[in-house]
Amino acid sequence: MMNWYRRIAFLLSITRTQGIARRYVVVNGFDGALTMLGLLMGFQAGGGIAPEIAFSACLGAALALAASGISSAYLSEAAERRKALRELEHAMVEQLQESAHTEAARIVPFLVALANGLSPLLVSVVIMVPLWLGVAGYALSQEPLVLAIGVAFISIFVLGAFLGRIGHVFWLWSGLRAVLIAILTSALILVLR
């Protein structure tokens, strides 16, 4: 297991894609959270909706975000890795078929694509937990839709705080800026309904 982890870390290092993968996780996690919030606010602004329907709609959107994220990132990253490998081979005047760079050109696009696609899916699933609990018949302190909106705001704050930590900005300020974006988005949905 550790050898596998070290090999992946090495391949990400030689291609300098750790930062790209990390950005994809946060940016697309934020996209997933904001998309879920948009759906949930739309349902709420429309007078509410049955948890079953809200859950199905949110799940469909989450799966679409994941499929889009995985496929688009894989296609673009695979093209970039092939281009970088060709340029390296040209500079070295040598074919690198059995090298770590060739292995990285095959594996790194897949890893980046997973980071890009799974992050909005995972964040969306967390946000949908109150809806799932409502569908499963659990007694909740609030309506599942209202709780899911709350979880969406918390998720957006956590992602913003994480970005602040990465960028060496005070985590609370960064989290609050992300929540401000969510509030403005929610207000826009309510105004335009």
Secondary structure as GFF3:
##gff-version 3
##sequence-region A 1 193
A	DSSP	alpha_helix	2	15	.	.	.	ID=ss1
A	DSSP	alpha_helix	18	45	.	.	.	ID=ss2
A	DSSP	alpha_helix	51	92	.	.	.	ID=ss3
A	DSSP	alpha_helix	100	135	.	.	.	ID=ss4
A	DSSP	alpha_helix	144	166	.	.	.	ID=ss5
A	DSSP	alpha_helix	171	192	.	.	.	ID=ss6
###
